């Protein structure tokens, strides 16, 4: 059976809430790139200490620079997909 990408997008990424969360993640990354704390291809990600989906803030106090591997492990540990 072929994968239905349009259906997945509509279900997982197209809601207004998800678009706002994605914009907040992108803004955090851009801000830290400007400061020189992360750069393209460095294998680092901006981790939100309290996830946006769990009511975490969009401010600097909630950001942490971690490796991609560590960030993905933290997500699974907290029950995120």
Secondary structure, 3 states (H helix, E strand, C coil): CCCCHHHHHHHHCCCHHHHHHHHHHHHHHHHHHHHCCCCCCCCEEEEECCCHHHCCCCCHHHEEEEEHHHHHHHHHHCCCC
